[in-house]
Amino acid sequence: MRIRQRIIKDRWQEMLAEKKAKLRGKLEQAEERRETEIKSLKNKAKLELQKIDETNFIMKMTMSNLKMDLNSKMTETAERR
């Protein structure tokens, strides 16, 4: 009887060890997916910031050109008088 109990106990421990190993594997995979997703989000955010910087630069250049055009027209008007 004790041999049978020992065998059952050993099988139970093996099953538990297998379940633990599977869970650890799943946790590791989930962590890897999480890290990959975080990297992806960081890259997307970086690209969005770059787009914003480019848009700001374009806006500044446009405003500068408008100021220069206005100054030029004002100078022409002043010279005509």
FENDATA-V299437 format. One line per field, one symbol per residue. burial: 1 if it has 16 or more other C-alpha atoms within 10 Angstrom, else 0. A space follows every 50 residues. Layout:
# FENDATA-V299437
burial: ???
This chain:
# FENDATA-V299437
burial: 00000000000000000000000000000000000000000000000000 0000000000000000000000000000000
